[in-house]
Structures are given as structure tokens and as C-alpha cells.
Amino acid sequence: MSEQNQVKEQAVLEPRHWVRITEACNNRCMFCLDSESLTGRHLPFDEVASRIREGFQPGARLILSGGEASIHPQFIDFVHLGKQTGYGWIQTVSNGRMWSSKTFCEQAIQAGLNEVTFSMHGHTPELHDELTGVPGGFKQALRGMLNLRAVPGMVVNVDICINGKNYKHLKEIIAFYERLGIHEFDLLQVVPFGRAFEEHQETMLYDVDEAFPYLNEAFHFAKKPNHYIWTNRFPPAYLEGIEDLIQDPHKLHDEVRGRSDAFKTWLDGGPALPCRQAERCRHCFLQAFCDWVEDQRALWQNPAEATGLRVDLTNRGLSEKTWTAILKHLPFETLTLRLFAEDYQQAEVWLERPFKAIHLKLQRYADLPQELPKKLTRLILHRESQLSLLERHPNTNWEFLLNKTFWNALQTRPERWTSLPRLVLSLVETETLSETQDLLPDLSSLARLNPGPGVTVEGIAPCFCITSKEEEAVLDTGVLDQKGRISQQAITDRYIRCAYRVKSVRCRGCVHHDTCTGMPINYIRHFGFRHLVPKTPTEGDGR
């Protein structure tokens, strides 16, 4: 992993506490996604102060937001309070106009402000002021940017909302601010909320395919040494060859928190998200995530539709009372249990339940008995040392959970697996790019090893191996909180770890396009899209 990506991953995983201090703004941006919540009200000091203190943890960053945070009459006081509370870094995101006052800049810096992100959406007064709705706003913001750039140690960066009016000029916009000494850019894809959807849908929302030649040129232009470029909400499929620009999947947590009330109502069994409309969804970065959440929600509401149940006893335990409440509603006889446990003793009580079949992965197989229950139809191995079990249990079905060392060992002696009569290959789950680099193998040689007819793959794109298997409808207990309810935090974590998968734009021409979900997001971020090879209709589906 590059040094830049290491820095970016550390930044994303850094504890960040966003505190909204106002529902007012002195701009009227055409693409504003918060317009429905802009009441014009400044939040009272005590309420904001309480949120600042409640969110503190050692090493955390405080981000003051709005509306336009800088127009709150007590903005400086909040910066000072954040520093007193112990935050190591204090940042705000701003349209930049208040910073045209040197006095205001000096007061904020003395209070402890470390970083200002300027929201700049054009490189000319005409373009920027049209988008932000304030004549003269561009000149004010530039004056503010230069004021802060002159302060040693002050971090100044720029975010740009990519929309239908400015995408053709994105390269020029980045170049303009680069000449002013800006080397960090956050490129935000417009989203179908607020004014962008309600008032300016035709001009703000745009066709990415049509715009991509301009965007691709800008993305490559921005990737210069000593530059830090982030994309925000931009579809990963278009970033082939520049996969290090794919947004870290952990940013999904920010998106969910931003719509926390609506998500909570939905997950608690209430009405669907009000934004779940086809015209919105096709422009929304969260569409695939919401689709998966909707599937999990539907399965937990009607378990009879599920074919499997996933239980991980090694990660976090639910109380006996919660398990009892969950299990009494499950149709055991139609479900395949995928069970992860520390050892056989921990798993044994689950093996006694009347599931249709059980797939078992143990951290330690030392206490595995010679005689296995008939319903235990698959053992999941994840280390080379566990291959000795193949001889001890010759009539068992197997799954190899591939990590880098295990895969390398199998490649060295492919006869250990290519000739097995019943075998499934799947990938170990990873959550971060660094974990992916350490654990995930490069599977580009999988097809060349010519697995036998008894070998299938699960969760791996068909272009890696023609004997791939489609996903099943699995109830995942990892999405539940301690009380057995679907949790926003937990379901987002599980999506990132197991269900966030992407394909290349090239994959549209593949015969498997409608059924293939692609490869895990972090696999693509590390290895790239280049190993995805679409199969044409003349090649057949191979299955």
C-alpha cells in the first residue's frame, strides 16, 4: 500500500466528531443537500457545548459544521471550547466568505482552529457564484483562502461538488486552486437530495457515462506527487486504473449517520426510506447499500424466505435471552447454518439444533471428533496446517477460506485441492485496505490451475473461475445489536466487510453481468479491476 493510501486510511479511521452548530447558511447552493433542514436557526450555546463534550475521546478530531458554521455568532467560542475539551485537531468546512476578514481569521486561529476546508465549485466568479447563489461570493472566499494560506501551519484544502454545470471544467478548477498552493482536494459527487433534486434536477444531476471523459482527465491530472485527492460518493466502477481514488468504504458510516433518524425508523420496521425512489436511487451512491439493507430487513421480517443463517460466536456474543427470541422464529429445517466458533465444544450446542445442514469453521480443530454429525455437511479450513483433516475425514465436503498464505500453499501443491470431489473456494473477509494487503491473495491465476469439476467458488466473480456459484439468501446475525434488532452500526460494518462488491464499467458486456455481484471493494482497491475479464456470449457461460 502506498504511503499516500496509508495516510488516507489513518485519516478515515481517525475518530471524528461532527457537531452541527447552525441551521443557517449565507449561500444558496443549487446542489445543497441540506436545504430542507436549513431553518435559519443558530443552535444555542449550551446545546452545542454539550455535544462537543459528549463526543470527546482521546485523539479525536472535532469538525464544526452547518449550514455555514462560521456565521454562528459564537463560532470562535466553540473552537475555544473544543481546544479546552482536549480535541487534538479542530476543523471546519466553510464556503469561505467569513474568512475574508483578517480579524475573524486571527480570532479563530488564536482559539485553536487547525484546518479549514473551503467549498469551491468553480474557477471563475461566473461559474462559482451561479452555483452558490451569491454574487461576489467567489472573490470573498478567495480573499479568505489567501488570508489563511498566509498563516504558518494552518491547513487549507478544497472540496468541489461535481455537478452538471461544472464537470466539464473540473480539471481547470483543480488547476486554478493548485496555483494558489492547494494540494488536497475532496471531489464530491452531487447527490439527489435537497435543491439538487427538488429544484435543479435537470441541471445538477448528470450522466456519468457522458461526463466521464472530462472527469477521467481531471482525476489523472489531480494525481500528482504530494497531492492528496479524495473522491466522495463517486461510483467506483469508473475508477479503473486509478483505484486508489476509490472512496474508503468506512465513509459509509458518515452517510448513514447523516440520515440516522430515517434509517432507524426503517430498520425498526417503519416505512421505507422516503428517498427510495427509482429516479433518486439511480443517481445515489448508496443504492447498492440500501438494496442490501432492504434484503436483510425483509429476510428478518420473513425468515421463511431465507436459505441460510450466519452465526459468528468468535466476534461478539448475544445474550441467551436474545438468542432464544431469535431462534424461536426460524425455520430450522429449511436453513443451512454457517457457524463460526472458537472450537468444537463452543459449537456443539448449535450442532444439536435441527438445521437442514451445517457449515462449520473453527479457530481450533484440536477437539474435532472423528465421528461427525450427518448434518455437518461442510468443514471450513483457513490454514495450511488444517489440511491434515482431509485424510481424517475423507467423506466430508470442504471449503477453503482463502487468505494469502493458504492460497500460496495450495498453489505450490494444487493436487491437494483440484482433485477433491467436493470443494468450495471462498475469500476471507477484510475490512480495511491494510488488512486486505496483508491477507487477500491475488486470484488471477485461479482459472489457469484448472480446478476439477468438484470445485466451485463462492463470492468470487465468474471471470476468475467458471465454476462460480450465485449468492444465497442468508440471514446474517452480524447485523443485529445486543437486543436482537438490526443496528445501523452493525449492518454498515457487515456490508463493508462482506457485501460491498463492485464491478468495472467494462463488465456491462459480460454474459454474467446480471447475476455477478463483482469482487469485494477492498480486493478491487488493492488489486484493481484489471483481472475482471468480461465473458462474451460466444464464450458461453461455462457453468
HELIX and SHEET records of a PDB file:
HELIX    1   1 GLU A    3  LEU A   13  1                                  11    
HELIX    2   2 SER A   35  SER A   37  5                                   3    
HELIX    3   3 PHE A   45  GLU A   54  1                                  10    
HELIX    4   4 ALA A   69  ILE A   71  5                                   3    
HELIX    5   5 PHE A   75  THR A   85  1                                  11    
HELIX    6   6 MET A   98  SER A  100  5                                   3    
HELIX    7   7 LYS A  102  ALA A  111  1                                  10    
HELIX    8   8 PRO A  125  THR A  132  1                                   8    
HELIX    9   9 GLY A  137  ARG A  149  1                                  13    
HELIX   10  10 TYR A  167  HIS A  169  5                                   3    
HELIX   11  11 LEU A  170  ARG A  179  1                                  10    
HELIX   12  12 GLY A  194  GLU A  198  1                                   5    
HELIX   13  13 GLN A  201  MET A  204  1                                   4    
HELIX   14  14 VAL A  208  ALA A  222  1                                  15    
HELIX   15  15 PRO A  236  TYR A  238  5                                   3    
HELIX   16  16 GLU A  243  LEU A  245  5                                   3    
HELIX   17  17 PRO A  249  LYS A  251  5                                   3    
HELIX   18  18 LEU A  252  GLY A  258  1                                   7    
HELIX   19  19 SER A  260  LEU A  267  1                                   8    
HELIX   20  20 ALA A  278  CYS A  281  1                                   4    
HELIX   21  21 GLN A  287  GLN A  301  1                                  15    
HELIX   22  22 PRO A  303  GLU A  305  5                                   3    
HELIX   23  23 GLU A  320  LEU A  327  1                                   8    
HELIX   24  24 PHE A  332  THR A  334  5                                   3    
HELIX   25  25 TYR A  344  LEU A  351  1                                   8    
HELIX   26  26 GLU A  384  SER A  388  5                                   5    
HELIX   27  27 LEU A  389  ARG A  392  1                                   4    
HELIX   28  28 LYS A  404  THR A  412  1                                   9    
HELIX   29  29 GLU A  415  THR A  418  1                                   4    
HELIX   30  30 LEU A  433  LEU A  439  1                                   7    
HELIX   31  31 ALA A  447  LEU A  449  5                                   3    
HELIX   32  32 THR A  477  VAL A  479  5                                   3    
HELIX   33  33 GLN A  488  ARG A  494  1                                   7    
HELIX   34  34 TYR A  495  ALA A  499  3                                   5    
HELIX   35  35 VAL A  505  GLY A  509  5                                   5    
HELIX   36  36 ILE A  521  PHE A  527  1                                   7    
HELIX   37  37 PRO A  537  GLU A  539  5                                   3    
SHEET    1   A 7 ARG A  16  ARG A  20  0                                        
SHEET    2   A 7 ARG A  61  SER A  65  1                                        
SHEET    3   A 7 TRP A  89  SER A  94  1                                        
SHEET    4   A 7 GLU A 115  SER A 119  1                                        
SHEET    5   A 7 VAL A 155  ILE A 162  1                                        
SHEET    6   A 7 GLU A 184  GLN A 189  1                                        
SHEET    7   A 7 TYR A 228  ASN A 232  1                                        
SHEET    1   B 9 SER A 468  LYS A 469  0                                        
SHEET    2   B 9 VAL A 455  GLU A 458  1                                        
SHEET    3   B 9 LEU A 423  LEU A 427  1                                        
SHEET    4   B 9 ASN A 397  LEU A 402  1                                        
SHEET    5   B 9 LEU A 376  LEU A 381  1                                        
SHEET    6   B 9 ALA A 357  LEU A 362  1                                        
SHEET    7   B 9 THR A 336  ALA A 341  1                                        
SHEET    8   B 9 GLY A 308  ASP A 312  1                                        
SHEET    9   B 9 VAL A 474  ASP A 476  1                                        
SHEET    1   C 2 ARG A 501  VAL A 502  0                                        
SHEET    2   C 2 MET A 519  PRO A 520 -1                                        
END                                                                             
